[in-house]
Amino acid sequence: MTNQTINPEEVSQFDQIADQWWNETGPFKALHQLNPSRLQFIKDHIIRRFKADPLSPQPLKGLKVLDVGCGGGILCEPLARLGAKVTGIDASPRAIEVAKHHATESNLEIDYQMTTVEELPAQTFDIVCALEIVEHVDHPDQFIKSCASLASKQGLFFVSTFNQTALSYLQGIVAAEYVLRMVPRGTHNWKQFIKPATLAHWLQDCEFHFTDLKGFHYNPFYRFSSSQQPWSLSESLAVNYIGCAQFRC
């Protein structure tokens, strides 16, 4: 995110609440609840792609992972625990401070950098993640291109965002921000939501293609059962979704 794609207002907004990144009942509550589902999706695809041992406590050992827009590190830390060599970057200086502090407290070695995907020195990663960030940048097509350029031709690129549908407006903004107050008001702008077909087209321009797409389903009744989780993977892409992409050979 150089001056071409960085959105200063978005960065400032997240900077103001950066000290709440690890508060699981705070403004990032929804991300904490969503994290297990997106982590499982990522882990499963990495294990298949790199033929890792699914029974190993560290199936990602030796793999280089880049998390773009890492925030306070809520995805970086579990990936590091799974054995990956993780680099997390974010344009928010306060988020990076929080991420570094929490990683130290958790005794995890994660390379956090306050930088942007375009400014990161040329290198390649086995896995690149850009989760819940594409809808917060300017010129998202350029942003996707920059992210994809850092993934190796044998690697995987994971991206998640909101679909641009009437249902995503009702659930992702009206319900999440105004009714249930799962995220602060003004967090999302429906005009910046991205249809899966549009994202697939941008990836095609980078010689990548989706190998899998899954949506997320929110269960508002999870509180009434100890066995149920707030979020689960779904075949419906109508609201928010996550995709796994790889280089088109």
Beta strands, then each sheet from edge to edge (+ up, - down):
strand 1: 64-68
strand 2: 85-90
strand 3: 111-114
strand 4: 125-131
strand 5: 151-162
strand 6: 208-218
strand 7: 231-234
strand 8: 240-247
sheet 1: 3+ 2+ 1+ 4+ 5+ 8- 6+ 7-
end
